Amino acid sequence: MKKILIFLCVLLLIQGCFWMYSTRPGTIPPHIKSVAIKETVNSTAEFNLGQKFTELQIQKMQLENLLPIMDETIANSIIYTDIKRLSDAVYTYDETVVVKEYKLTMSLDFKWYDVVNELDMMEKTLSEYEIYYSDTQNSKLSPQDQVNREDALDLLMDKMADKVLIELTSEW
């Protein structure tokens, strides 16, 4: 009886491990073994935005170690990104109706293309924003609390690169 009980406990533990680590429905197709990240198209007036975003995306993909990054001529899949819009808008005013904060918004299209089967595996439009302070408001803050447009843009690009990775892996 004791041996049967031990056997059942071991079986339950093993089954639990397989359940925890097994692949779920919607996993990446088995023939996708690598990815290429195409240079981001920059459809905005912001200089060098496409190059910066591409570099950030490659860094994040390498850190996550999701798929090996290859040249597009040999990769099984390709990620295409296009920064469609980058806009600044007044977000808040102070009590004297002077601009206090701005909202920097980015909109990006991305596509994950299956080279082997010649089809789009995923296509999405993502949008994100970041808040930054006006020069007047920044002058009232300590240096570590200040957020200017360049800081907000860096944070926004980081958020967008993370968002692309989350979208890609949410389907796996």
C-alpha positions in Angstrom: 0.0 0.0 0.0 2.9 2.3 0.9 4.5 1.7 -2.5 1.3 2.5 -4.4 0.9 5.7 -2.4 4.5 6.8 -3.2 4.1 5.8 -6.8 0.9 7.9 -7.1 2.6 10.9 -5.4 5.5 10.7 -7.8 3.1 10.4 -10.7 1.2 13.5 -9.6 4.4 15.4 -9.2 5.6 14.4 -12.7 2.3 15.2 -14.2 2.3 18.6 -12.4 5.7 19.4 -13.9 4.6 18.5 -17.4 1.5 20.6 -16.9 3.6 23.6 -15.8 6.1 23.5 -18.5 4.3 22.1 -21.5 3.6 24.2 -24.5 0.1 25.7 -24.7 -2.1 26.0 -27.7 -1.1 28.8 -30.0 2.6 28.0 -29.7 5.1 29.2 -32.2 5.0 27.1 -35.4 7.7 24.4 -35.3 9.3 25.5 -38.5 10.0 29.0 -37.1 13.5 28.7 -35.7 14.8 32.2 -36.3 13.8 35.8 -36.9 15.1 38.8 -38.8 14.3 42.3 -37.6 13.8 44.6 -40.5 14.9 48.3 -40.2 12.0 50.2 -38.7 10.3 52.5 -41.2 10.0 56.0 -39.7 6.9 57.8 -41.1 7.4 60.7 -38.7 9.4 63.9 -39.0 11.6 62.8 -36.0 15.2 62.2 -37.1 16.7 58.7 -36.6 13.7 57.3 -34.8 13.6 54.2 -37.0 17.2 53.3 -36.5 17.0 53.8 -32.7 13.8 51.7 -32.5 15.4 48.9 -34.5 18.5 48.8 -32.3 16.3 48.8 -29.2 14.1 46.0 -30.6 17.2 43.8 -31.4 18.6 44.4 -27.9 15.4 43.4 -26.2 15.0 40.3 -28.5 18.5 39.2 -27.6 18.0 39.8 -23.9 14.8 37.7 -23.9 16.5 35.0 -26.0 13.2 34.2 -27.8 14.6 33.3 -31.2 18.0 33.6 -32.8 18.2 36.8 -34.8 19.4 36.1 -38.4 19.8 38.0 -41.6 16.5 38.2 -43.5 17.9 36.1 -46.4 18.2 33.0 -44.1 15.6 33.7 -41.3 12.4 31.7 -41.1 10.4 34.8 -40.1 10.7 38.6 -40.3 9.4 41.3 -38.0 8.5 44.5 -39.8 7.8 47.7 -37.9 6.6 51.2 -39.0 6.4 54.2 -36.6 3.3 55.8 -38.0 2.8 58.8 -35.7 4.6 60.7 -33.0 2.6 63.6 -31.5 2.9 66.0 -28.7 -0.2 67.4 -27.0 -0.9 69.6 -24.0 -1.8 67.2 -21.1 -2.3 69.6 -18.1 -2.2 73.2 -17.2 -1.3 74.8 -13.8 -3.6 77.2 -11.9 -2.4 80.1 -14.0 -3.3 78.3 -17.2 0.3 77.7 -18.2 1.2 74.4 -19.7 2.5 72.0 -17.0 2.7 68.7 -18.8 2.7 67.3 -22.3 1.6 63.9 -23.6 3.9 62.3 -26.2 2.1 59.6 -28.1 3.5 57.0 -30.5 1.6 54.8 -32.9 3.4 51.8 -34.5 2.4 49.1 -36.9 4.1 45.8 -36.8 3.9 42.6 -38.7 5.4 39.1 -38.1 5.9 37.4 -41.4 6.4 33.6 -41.9 8.9 33.3 -44.7 8.6 29.6 -45.1 4.8 29.6 -45.6 4.7 33.1 -47.1 2.0 34.5 -44.8 1.5 37.0 -42.1 1.4 35.4 -38.7 0.5 38.6 -36.9 -0.4 42.2 -37.7 -1.1 44.8 -35.1 -1.2 48.5 -34.5 0.1 49.6 -31.1 -0.1 52.9 -29.4 1.5 54.2 -26.2 2.2 57.5 -24.5 4.5 59.1 -22.0 4.1 62.3 -20.0 6.8 65.0 -19.8 7.0 68.4 -18.2 7.2 71.8 -19.7 10.4 73.8 -19.4 8.7 76.0 -16.8 7.6 73.0 -14.7 11.0 71.3 -15.0 12.7 74.5 -13.7 10.6 74.1 -10.5 11.7 70.5 -9.9 14.9 68.9 -8.7 17.1 67.5 -11.4 16.2 63.9 -10.6 12.5 64.7 -10.9 12.7 66.5 -14.2 11.3 64.8 -17.3 12.0 66.5 -20.6 10.8 65.4 -24.1 14.0 63.5 -24.9 13.6 61.5 -21.7 9.9 60.8 -22.4 10.8 59.7 -26.0 13.4 57.2 -24.7 10.9 55.8 -22.2 8.2 55.7 -24.9 10.5 53.8 -27.3 11.4 51.3 -24.5 7.7 50.8 -23.7 6.9 50.2 -27.4 9.7 47.7 -27.9 8.4 45.8 -24.8 4.9 46.0 -26.1 5.9 44.4 -29.5 7.7 41.6 -27.6 4.6 41.0 -25.4 2.4 40.9 -28.5 4.6 38.4 -30.2 4.9 36.1 -27.2 1.2 36.4 -26.2 0.3 34.2 -29.1 2.9 31.5 -28.3 
